[in-house]
Amino acid sequence: MATNPPSGDGHRNGAVRGRSQFERPNGNWQKRNSGNGQFMPMKDDGKPYKGVRREK
């Protein structure tokens, strides 16, 4: 299996699990915890989060 060396350098390999994101009507992106559906922080710059799957 392929790896992204060096390991332990503080960056994430792959997608974030257990989270999703959606675009709010005002154009900002907000995360949602898929375990309990609780809303998480929202981005104000209008760009989606990196590595977080999008809701349909």
Protein Blocks (a to p, Z undefined) as FASTA:
>chain_A
ZZdddehiopaedjdehiacdddfkopacdddfknopacdddfklpacehiacdZZ
